[in-house]
Amino acid sequence: MASKRAKKTDYGVEMDMTPMIDIVFLLIVFFMVVTELSVQQAVVILPVANEAKVEEPQPDQVILVVNVSFDKENKQIIQLMNGSPLTPKELETELKGEVAAHGKFEDNPNNPSGKKLSTLHVTIRCDQGADAGNIHSIFGACQKAGIYQVSCSAINERLEDPYSDQP
């Protein structure tokens, strides 16, 4: 009689990856929820104004931020929403493009010509060491673009010297 050999089966160790994948997806969702999504702003040392007020934007309000700050060579630059540095003429062109893209206008009761004005809001964040001429040119660019709701950023009080080299 032929002897039958017992067939030896090799049972490998397998790991179910489903729970691990579930945990990874839960971690991804957790970090997406708790991560603060914010628009980075240029480093600007705002001037102090005793009467500075915090204005909360309305839900339907579109606010463009124009930064006047200094580059690495300590040269003054103007940026629209942290874009590349612009000249006042380029800023005017960019603002006109934003007005056209926004497309919401309202009547101007103070202007008999009937020209409609944009409902965009512009906030100017200007470093306290920057020239006032930059703010003047930004106001002029807003006027030429048809934006009349313009405000300047400031802070109520300064707790430390912003120009000190100490940490």
C-alpha atoms as an extended CHARMM CRD file, in Angstrom:
* protein
*
       167  EXT
         1         1  MET       CA              0.0000000000        0.0000000000        0.0000000000  PROA      1               0.0000000000
         2         2  ALA       CA              1.1370000000        3.3530000000       -0.8470000000  PROA      2               0.0000000000
         3         3  SER       CA              1.3890000000        5.5070000000        2.1170000000  PROA      3               0.0000000000
         4         4  LYS       CA             -0.2350000000        8.8190000000        1.9060000000  PROA      4               0.0000000000
         5         5  ARG       CA              1.7090000000       11.6570000000        3.1820000000  PROA      5               0.0000000000
         6         6  ALA       CA             -0.1610000000       14.1990000000        5.1460000000  PROA      6               0.0000000000
         7         7  LYS       CA             -0.1730000000       17.3570000000        3.1780000000  PROA      7               0.0000000000
         8         8  LYS       CA              1.2900000000       20.0900000000        5.2890000000  PROA      8               0.0000000000
         9         9  THR       CA             -0.4950000000       23.3770000000        4.8140000000  PROA      9               0.0000000000
        10        10  ASP       CA              1.2360000000       26.6500000000        5.5100000000  PROA      10              0.0000000000
        11        11  TYR       CA             -1.0420000000       29.0700000000        7.2190000000  PROA      11              0.0000000000
        12        12  GLY       CA              0.5040000000       32.5170000000        6.8780000000  PROA      12              0.0000000000
        13        13  VAL       CA             -0.2170000000       35.3130000000        9.2490000000  PROA      13              0.0000000000
        14        14  GLU       CA             -2.3880000000       37.9760000000        7.6480000000  PROA      14              0.0000000000
        15        15  MET       CA             -3.2970000000       41.3250000000        9.0570000000  PROA      15              0.0000000000
        16        16  ASP       CA             -6.5920000000       42.9940000000        8.2990000000  PROA      16              0.0000000000
        17        17  MET       CA             -5.7650000000       46.5300000000        7.0660000000  PROA      17              0.0000000000
        18        18  THR       CA             -9.3320000000       47.8550000000        7.1610000000  PROA      18              0.0000000000
        19        19  PRO       CA             -9.2310000000       49.2100000000       10.7540000000  PROA      19              0.0000000000
        20        20  MET       CA             -5.8740000000       50.8890000000       10.1020000000  PROA      20              0.0000000000
        21        21  ILE       CA             -7.2010000000       52.6020000000        6.9780000000  PROA      21              0.0000000000
        22        22  ASP       CA            -10.2610000000       53.7400000000        8.9290000000  PROA      22              0.0000000000
        23        23  ILE       CA             -8.0240000000       55.2790000000       11.6090000000  PROA      23              0.0000000000
        24        24  VAL       CA             -5.9330000000       57.0820000000        8.9780000000  PROA      24              0.0000000000
        25        25  PHE       CA             -9.0440000000       58.5830000000        7.3740000000  PROA      25              0.0000000000
        26        26  LEU       CA            -10.3400000000       59.6560000000       10.7830000000  PROA      26              0.0000000000
        27        27  LEU       CA             -7.0180000000       61.3630000000       11.5330000000  PROA      27              0.0000000000
        28        28  ILE       CA             -7.0810000000       63.1500000000        8.1740000000  PROA      28              0.0000000000
        29        29  VAL       CA            -10.6190000000       64.4000000000        8.8300000000  PROA      29              0.0000000000
        30        30  PHE       CA             -9.6770000000       65.4570000000       12.3690000000  PROA      30              0.0000000000
        31        31  PHE       CA             -6.6910000000       67.5250000000       11.2250000000  PROA      31              0.0000000000
        32        32  MET       CA             -8.6910000000       69.0920000000        8.3970000000  PROA      32              0.0000000000
        33        33  VAL       CA            -11.3330000000       70.2180000000       10.8900000000  PROA      33              0.0000000000
        34        34  VAL       CA             -9.0060000000       71.5830000000       13.5640000000  PROA      34              0.0000000000
        35        35  THR       CA             -6.5520000000       73.2870000000       11.2200000000  PROA      35              0.0000000000
        36        36  GLU       CA             -7.2180000000       76.9960000000       11.0460000000  PROA      36              0.0000000000
        37        37  LEU       CA             -7.5830000000       78.0840000000        7.4680000000  PROA      37              0.0000000000
        38        38  SER       CA             -6.5970000000       81.7000000000        7.2430000000  PROA      38              0.0000000000
        39        39  VAL       CA             -5.2750000000       84.1030000000        4.6690000000  PROA      39              0.0000000000
        40        40  GLN       CA             -1.6980000000       84.9220000000        5.4360000000  PROA      40              0.0000000000
        41        41  GLN       CA             -1.0630000000       88.5950000000        5.6970000000  PROA      41              0.0000000000
        42        42  ALA       CA              2.1100000000       90.5080000000        5.0980000000  PROA      42              0.0000000000
        43        43  VAL       CA              4.1520000000       91.4910000000        8.1260000000  PROA      43              0.0000000000
        44        44  VAL       CA              3.0170000000       95.0320000000        8.8040000000  PROA      44              0.0000000000
        45        45  ILE       CA              3.5080000000       97.0660000000       11.9780000000  PROA      45              0.0000000000
        46        46  LEU       CA              0.1980000000       98.8800000000       12.2080000000  PROA      46              0.0000000000
        47        47  PRO       CA              0.0040000000      102.4020000000       13.6310000000  PROA      47              0.0000000000
        48        48  VAL       CA             -1.6390000000      103.0290000000       16.9850000000  PROA      48              0.0000000000
        49        49  ALA       CA             -4.9880000000      104.8430000000       17.0340000000  PROA      49              0.0000000000
        50        50  ASN       CA             -6.8440000000      105.4350000000       20.2830000000  PROA      50              0.0000000000
        51        51  GLU       CA            -10.2200000000      105.3640000000       18.5530000000  PROA      51              0.0000000000
        52        52  ALA       CA             -9.5780000000      102.2170000000       16.4800000000  PROA      52              0.0000000000
        53        53  LYS       CA            -12.6640000000       99.9870000000       16.3010000000  PROA      53              0.0000000000
        54        54  VAL       CA            -13.0220000000       96.3830000000       15.2740000000  PROA      54              0.0000000000
        55        55  GLU       CA            -15.4910000000       96.0480000000       12.4310000000  PROA      55              0.0000000000
        56        56  GLU       CA            -16.9130000000       92.6250000000       11.7380000000  PROA      56              0.0000000000
        57        57  PRO       CA            -17.4600000000       91.9450000000        8.0290000000  PROA      57              0.0000000000
        58        58  GLN       CA            -20.9880000000       91.2570000000        6.8640000000  PROA      58              0.0000000000
        59        59  PRO       CA            -21.6680000000       87.8270000000        5.3280000000  PROA      59              0.0000000000
        60        60  ASP       CA            -22.1550000000       89.2080000000        1.8040000000  PROA      60              0.0000000000
        61        61  GLN       CA            -19.2470000000       91.6530000000        2.0430000000  PROA      61              0.0000000000
        62        62  VAL       CA            -16.1490000000       91.2020000000       -0.1280000000  PROA      62              0.0000000000
        63        63  ILE       CA            -13.0390000000       92.7970000000        1.3650000000  PROA      63              0.0000000000
        64        64  LEU       CA             -9.7890000000       93.2760000000       -0.5220000000  PROA      64              0.0000000000
        65        65  VAL       CA             -6.6720000000       93.8900000000        1.5660000000  PROA      65              0.0000000000
        66        66  VAL       CA             -3.9100000000       96.1500000000        0.2540000000  PROA      66              0.0000000000
        67        67  ASN       CA             -0.6440000000       95.8590000000        2.1990000000  PROA      67              0.0000000000
        68        68  VAL       CA              2.0520000000       98.5180000000        2.2820000000  PROA      68              0.0000000000
        69        69  SER       CA              5.1570000000       97.0010000000        3.8250000000  PROA      69              0.0000000000
        70        70  PHE       CA              8.8960000000       96.6790000000        3.3780000000  PROA      70              0.0000000000
        71        71  ASP       CA             10.7900000000       94.0400000000        1.4020000000  PROA      71              0.0000000000
        72        72  LYS       CA             14.1430000000       92.4820000000        2.3480000000  PROA      72              0.0000000000
        73        73  GLU       CA             16.0590000000       95.4930000000        1.0270000000  PROA      73              0.0000000000
        74        74  ASN       CA             13.9050000000       97.7740000000        3.2280000000  PROA      74              0.0000000000
        75        75  LYS       CA             12.1490000000       99.1700000000        0.1510000000  PROA      75              0.0000000000
        76        76  GLN       CA              8.4540000000      100.0010000000        0.3780000000  PROA      76              0.0000000000
        77        77  ILE       CA              6.1380000000       97.7030000000       -1.5590000000  PROA      77              0.0000000000
        78        78  ILE       CA              2.4040000000       97.6690000000       -2.2830000000  PROA      78              0.0000000000
        79        79  GLN       CA              0.6610000000       94.2900000000       -2.5010000000  PROA      79              0.0000000000
        80        80  LEU       CA             -2.9230000000       93.3010000000       -3.2190000000  PROA      80              0.0000000000
        81        81  MET       CA             -3.8710000000       90.2870000000       -1.0850000000  PROA      81              0.0000000000
        82        82  ASN       CA             -0.2010000000       89.2380000000       -0.6130000000  PROA      82              0.0000000000
        83        83  GLY       CA              0.4250000000       89.0580000000       -4.3390000000  PROA      83              0.0000000000
        84        84  SER       CA              3.4930000000       90.3220000000       -6.0820000000  PROA      84              0.0000000000
        85        85  PRO       CA              4.6290000000       93.9380000000       -5.5130000000  PROA      85              0.0000000000
        86        86  LEU       CA              2.6780000000       96.4620000000       -7.5830000000  PROA      86              0.0000000000
        87        87  THR       CA              3.1130000000      100.0260000000       -8.7300000000  PROA      87              0.0000000000
        88        88  PRO       CA              0.1620000000      102.3750000000       -8.0960000000  PROA      88              0.0000000000
        89        89  LYS       CA             -0.8180000000      102.0970000000      -11.7910000000  PROA      89              0.0000000000
        90        90  GLU       CA             -0.7070000000       98.2780000000      -11.6490000000  PROA      90              0.0000000000
        91        91  LEU       CA             -2.7500000000       98.3760000000       -8.4300000000  PROA      91              0.0000000000
        92        92  GLU       CA             -5.3710000000      100.4890000000      -10.2040000000  PROA      92              0.0000000000
        93        93  THR       CA             -5.5360000000       97.9340000000      -13.0470000000  PROA      93              0.0000000000
        94        94  GLU       CA             -5.8400000000       95.0390000000      -10.5660000000  PROA      94              0.0000000000
        95        95  LEU       CA             -8.5990000000       96.8270000000       -8.6280000000  PROA      95              0.0000000000
        96        96  LYS       CA            -10.5230000000       97.5010000000      -11.8550000000  PROA      96              0.0000000000
        97        97  GLY       CA            -10.2550000000       93.7900000000      -12.6440000000  PROA      97              0.0000000000
        98        98  GLU       CA            -11.5700000000       92.8930000000       -9.1750000000  PROA      98              0.0000000000
        99        99  VAL       CA            -14.4720000000       95.3260000000       -9.6020000000  PROA      99              0.0000000000
       100       100  ALA       CA            -15.3720000000       93.7950000000      -12.9570000000  PROA      100             0.0000000000
       101       101  ALA       CA            -15.1290000000       90.2580000000      -11.5450000000  PROA      101             0.0000000000
       102       102  HSD       CA            -17.2320000000       91.1670000000       -8.4940000000  PROA      102             0.0000000000
       103       103  GLY       CA            -19.9460000000       92.7370000000      -10.6560000000  PROA      103             0.0000000000
       104       104  LYS       CA            -22.0700000000       94.2480000000       -7.8610000000  PROA      104             0.0000000000
       105       105  PHE       CA            -22.7470000000       97.9720000000       -8.0540000000  PROA      105             0.0000000000
       106       106  GLU       CA            -24.9150000000      100.5250000000       -6.2800000000  PROA      106             0.0000000000
       107       107  ASP       CA            -26.1090000000      104.0260000000       -7.0720000000  PROA      107             0.0000000000
       108       108  ASN       CA            -24.0480000000      107.0030000000       -6.0420000000  PROA      108             0.0000000000
       109       109  PRO       CA            -26.4640000000      109.5870000000       -4.5780000000  PROA      109             0.0000000000
       110       110  ASN       CA            -23.7200000000      112.2560000000       -4.3910000000  PROA      110             0.0000000000
       111       111  ASN       CA            -22.8070000000      112.0510000000       -8.0620000000  PROA      111             0.0000000000
       112       112  PRO       CA            -25.3510000000      113.4820000000      -10.5370000000  PROA      112             0.0000000000
       113       113  SER       CA            -23.5980000000      111.7760000000      -13.4790000000  PROA      113             0.0000000000
       114       114  GLY       CA            -25.2380000000      108.5170000000      -12.4600000000  PROA      114             0.0000000000
       115       115  LYS       CA            -22.0320000000      106.4810000000      -12.3730000000  PROA      115             0.0000000000
       116       116  LYS       CA            -22.5570000000      103.3730000000      -10.2530000000  PROA      116             0.0000000000
       117       117  LEU       CA            -19.9980000000      102.4510000000       -7.6060000000  PROA      117             0.0000000000
       118       118  SER       CA            -18.7190000000       99.0230000000       -6.6670000000  PROA      118             0.0000000000
       119       119  THR       CA            -19.8230000000       97.3870000000       -3.4210000000  PROA      119             0.0000000000
       120       120  LEU       CA            -16.2960000000       96.0570000000       -2.8160000000  PROA      120             0.0000000000
       121       121  HSD       CA            -14.5400000000       97.0970000000        0.3770000000  PROA      121             0.0000000000
       122       122  VAL       CA            -10.8100000000       97.8070000000        0.5060000000  PROA      122             0.0000000000
       123       123  THR       CA             -8.8080000000       97.7000000000        3.7320000000  PROA      123             0.0000000000
       124       124  ILE       CA             -5.3760000000       99.3180000000        3.6740000000  PROA      124             0.0000000000
       125       125  ARG       CA             -2.8110000000       97.7640000000        6.0230000000  PROA      125             0.0000000000
       126       126  CYS       CA              0.0670000000      100.2350000000        5.9920000000  PROA      126             0.0000000000
       127       127  ASP       CA              3.2280000000       99.8990000000        8.0620000000  PROA      127             0.0000000000
       128       128  GLN       CA              3.6290000000      102.8190000000       10.4460000000  PROA      128             0.0000000000
       129       129  GLY       CA              7.0600000000      103.5540000000        8.9410000000  PROA      129             0.0000000000
       130       130  ALA       CA              5.7820000000      103.7900000000        5.3570000000  PROA      130             0.0000000000
       131       131  ASP       CA              5.3490000000      107.0520000000        3.4650000000  PROA      131             0.0000000000
       132       132  ALA       CA              1.9080000000      108.6550000000        3.4860000000  PROA      132             0.0000000000
       133       133  GLY       CA              2.1870000000      109.0650000000       -0.2900000000  PROA      133             0.0000000000
       134       134  ASN       CA              1.5710000000      105.3290000000       -0.6830000000  PROA      134             0.0000000000
       135       135  ILE       CA             -1.7630000000      105.6060000000        1.1070000000  PROA      135             0.0000000000
       136       136  HSD       CA             -2.6620000000      108.5890000000       -1.0640000000  PROA      136             0.0000000000
       137       137  SER       CA             -1.8860000000      106.6210000000       -4.2330000000  PROA      137             0.0000000000
       138       138  ILE       CA             -3.9730000000      103.6580000000       -2.9890000000  PROA      138             0.0000000000
       139       139  PHE       CA             -6.9280000000      105.9590000000       -2.3250000000  PROA      139             0.0000000000
       140       140  GLY       CA             -6.5100000000      107.3790000000       -5.8430000000  PROA      140             0.0000000000
       141       141  ALA       CA             -6.4280000000      103.8770000000       -7.3730000000  PROA      141             0.0000000000
       142       142  CYS       CA             -9.6010000000      102.9520000000       -5.4690000000  PROA      142             0.0000000000
       143       143  GLN       CA            -11.3150000000      106.1270000000       -6.6640000000  PROA      143             0.0000000000
       144       144  LYS       CA            -10.4020000000      105.4470000000      -10.3010000000  PROA      144             0.0000000000
       145       145  ALA       CA            -11.6050000000      101.8380000000       -9.9670000000  PROA      145             0.0000000000
       146       146  GLY       CA            -14.9680000000      103.0010000000       -8.5840000000  PROA      146             0.0000000000
       147       147  ILE       CA            -14.4280000000      101.7020000000       -5.0350000000  PROA      147             0.0000000000
       148       148  TYR       CA            -15.5420000000      104.1400000000       -2.3810000000  PROA      148             0.0000000000
       149       149  GLN       CA            -15.6470000000      101.9530000000        0.7340000000  PROA      149             0.0000000000
       150       150  VAL       CA            -12.0240000000      102.1790000000        1.8670000000  PROA      150             0.0000000000
       151       151  SER       CA            -10.7030000000      101.8650000000        5.4110000000  PROA      151             0.0000000000
       152       152  CYS       CA             -7.2900000000      101.8600000000        7.0820000000  PROA      152             0.0000000000
       153       153  SER       CA             -6.1710000000       99.3170000000        9.6700000000  PROA      153             0.0000000000
       154       154  ALA       CA             -4.8020000000      100.3730000000       13.0480000000  PROA      154             0.0000000000
       155       155  ILE       CA             -4.5130000000       98.9510000000       16.5440000000  PROA      155             0.0000000000
       156       156  ASN       CA             -5.7240000000      100.3700000000       19.8690000000  PROA      156             0.0000000000
       157       157  GLU       CA             -2.5360000000      100.0180000000       21.8670000000  PROA      157             0.0000000000
       158       158  ARG       CA              0.9240000000       98.5950000000       21.4870000000  PROA      158             0.0000000000
       159       159  LEU       CA              2.2100000000       96.4170000000       24.2930000000  PROA      159             0.0000000000
       160       160  GLU       CA              5.8250000000       96.2410000000       23.1300000000  PROA      160             0.0000000000
       161       161  ASP       CA              8.2340000000       98.1480000000       20.9240000000  PROA      161             0.0000000000
       162       162  PRO       CA              7.8310000000       96.6690000000       17.4110000000  PROA      162             0.0000000000
       163       163  TYR       CA             11.2910000000       97.8460000000       16.3220000000  PROA      163             0.0000000000
       164       164  SER       CA             13.2430000000       96.3340000000       19.1970000000  PROA      164             0.0000000000
       165       165  ASP       CA             15.5810000000       93.4900000000       18.2800000000  PROA      165             0.0000000000
       166       166  GLN       CA             14.9510000000       91.6620000000       21.5320000000  PROA      166             0.0000000000
       167       167  PRO       CA             12.7720000000       88.5200000000       21.4140000000  PROA      167             0.0000000000
